[in-house]
Amino acid sequence: MVDELTLCNYVDMGLFRARNIDMPRVVRMGKRKKKKVQFKVDKKCRIVRTYQDFLKFMEEHPGVPVVEMDSLEGRVGGKVLLTLHFTVPQLMLAFIRDANTSQSVIDIFNRLYRELQPAVFCELFQVLLGDNGSEFSNPNSIEFDAEGMRRAWVFYCDPQAPYQKGAAENNHTLIRRIIPKGTSLDGFTQEDITLMMNHINSYRRPNLGNKSPCDIFTSLYGEDVLKKMGVESIPPDEVTLHPSLLK
């Protein structure tokens, strides 16, 4: 006394002489595709944090440093990068995560908060601008520390408007020169990613007066802060922006 689905499973397991090909309906239906796991986004997180709110905030607080945050995927469902781009010195940090979740982003900010100490963190990460991905959908945990003290302001770009954080998008093209699009990130460690970013941040830019982001960041915040973030400058003639760097 079993149901039809159980009998079909028995046939599929090869317990009988009958095979799936003997059952036209089974052949016609085929196997169901697994649904892609999607993380829910709390739409309320955008209240008073829209791009228009960001522009108004910057108008009221001119000169406040902005950090653009974004995610860079490799293989779908695999490891993913969190990138944090300081728009003025054009320096970018990147952290590898096992999954593109909001908790993984919060953990990274908490770690930076501890390692840099509150005063330095609050100076560097005053304003954070991200997209509408689910990994940024818990802004309160980024904006406030465990004691409820404000440490940053989070804002969101408009939907389908990546140009509103174009500085980070442009810098991603340098990452793609080392890790081409579609390459799985599963085989890389944080040490690999840090090495890659050291070379990118040491790459001299014409729009920076032929200086590197490391040079500009050091002049603004000091070499000690750079070292606390794990960033090391690479000599210009040793900078490599090619996949061979990580092989």
N, C-alpha and C positions, 0 to 999 in steps of 0.2 A: 504494500500500500504506500506508494510514493507518488509525488506529483510529476508533471511533465518535465519541469526544469531539471529535477534530479535525474530522471532517465536520460535526458539529453547530456547532462554532465557525465554520466556513466559511459555513454557512447563515446563522448569526447576523450575520456580517459582510456578507451580501448578495452573496456571490460567485456564487450559483446562482439560477435562477429560483424554486426552492423557498424557502419562508419557514418560520419557526418554527411558524406556524399550521397548516402542512401536516403537522406531526409531533406527533400527539396526546400522545405520552409527554413530549416537551419542554414542551408547553403545561401538562400536568398537573403536572410536577415544579416548574416555575418556577425562578427564580434562588435560589441559596443565599444566606442572610443571612450577612454577615460577623460573625464572633465579636467581641464586645467585648473589648478588651485589658484584662486584669486583672493587677494587680501582686501578686506573692506576698508574704505576710506571714510573717515568721519568728516562729513561735509561741513559740520559746524566749526571745524578747525580754521576755516578760512574767514570767519567773522572777524572784522577789524584787522585782517592780515592780507587783504587783497593787494594786487599790484598798485592800485590807485592809493591805497593806504600807505604803501611803501613810498611812493612818490611824495605824498604829503609829509610823511615822516622825514624824508631826506631834505625836503624844503625847510622844515622847521629845525633840522639838525644838520646844517651844511658841513661837509668835511668829515662826517662820521664814516669810518672804514666799513666796507661791505665785503662779505664773503659769500660767494655763490656756491651752493651745494647741489650735487647732482649724483646720479648713479650711472655706472658704465657696466653693461652686461657683456658676458662672454657667451657661453652656451646657455640656452634658455633652461632655467631650472637649476643652473649650477651656481658657482661662486660669482660674486658681483663686487664691484668697487664702489666705495663712497669717495667722491672727490670734493675737496674744499679748496676753492680758488680765491685767493686774496687779489681783488681786482686792481689795486694800485701797483703793488710790486710785481704782479702777475705770477706770484708763487703759488704752486698747487700742492696740496697734500693728498695722498690716496691711501685708503685702507681697504683691505680685502675682507669680505664677509661671506659666511657660508650660505646665507640666504638674504633676500632683499626685504627685510622686516624692519618695522619701526624700532623695535627693541635693539637691534644691532646698531642702528644709528645712535640711539640714546646712549648705549654702552660706550661708543667711541667718544662722544662728547663728554661723558662723565670721566673717562680716562684722561682726556686732554685737560679737563678742569683740575684733576688731581695733580697731574704731572707739571703743568704750567703754573699752578697756584692761582687762586681766584683773581688777584689783581691783574696778572698778565693775561689770563684768559679773557677777562672782561674788556681789556684794552684791545685785544686782537679780534674777538668775535662779537662786536657790538651789534651788528645787523647781519642776519642770515637770510639769503634769498634762495628759495628752492622752487621746484615745480610741484605738480599736484599728485605725485606718486604716493602710494600708500606708506612708503618708508618714512615720509615726512609728516604723517597725519597725526602725530602726537606732539604738537609744538610746546605744550606746557612743560613736558619733561625735558625739553631742550632749553627752554627759556629760564627755568628755575632750577636751583640746586635742591639737594635733599632737605635743606632747612627752609625752603620757600623763598630764598633770596633770588632776585632777578639777576641773570647773568648774560642775557642776550635778548634780541627782538627777532622774531621769525616772521617772514612775509612770503607770499606765494605769487609766482608769475600767473598770468592769465592762461587758461587752457589753450593748448596748441599754439603756444607763443614762446618757443625756445630762444628766440632772438632777444628776449628780455633779460636773459642771462647769457648773452653771447660770448662774454669773455671766457667762461668755463667751457662752452661748446667749442670755441676756437682752440683752446689748449688741449682738448680731447684729441684733436687731429695729430698732436705730437705723440700721444699715447698709442694711437693707432699705427704709427710708424714702427713702433716696437712690438705691439701686440695687435696684429691686424684684426679687423672686424670679423666676427664669427669664430675666432679662436677661443677655445675653452680656457677659463681661468682656474679650473680645478687643480691643475698641476703646479700652480704658483703659490709661494709662501709670502708672508708680509715682508720678509727680507728681500725677496725678488722685487716686489712692488716698490719698496723704499729705494732700492738701487736704481730702478728705472726712473723714479721721480727725481733722484739726485742728479741724474744726467739731464733730464728735462729742465730742471730748475737752474742748471748751470749753463744752459744753452743761451748764448748772447742774442739779444733781440735789437733790431735796428730802431724800433720805436722806444727803446729804453736807453738810447744813446750808445748802442753797442755794448751795453752791460747786461749781466744776467739777472734773473729774478732774485737769486741768492744775494747778489751785490746790493740791489735796491732794498731788499728786506733788511739786510744787515745795517744799512745806513739809517733805516727808519726805526728799527726796534733793537738792534744790537745782535752780536754774534751768539751770545749766551742763549737768547730766546730761540734762535735758529737751531742750536744744538739740542735744546730741550725737546724740540719737535722731531728730533731724529734726522734733521736735514744736514747733509754734508756737501760742500762745494767740490766740484770736479774740475781739474785743470782744463782750460779751453781746448787744448789739442788732444784731450783724452775723451771728450764727450762723444757718446755713441747713441744715435737715434735709429737703431736698426734691430730687427729680431735677434740677431746674433748676440746682443747684449745679455739676453736671458737664457742662452743655450749653453 
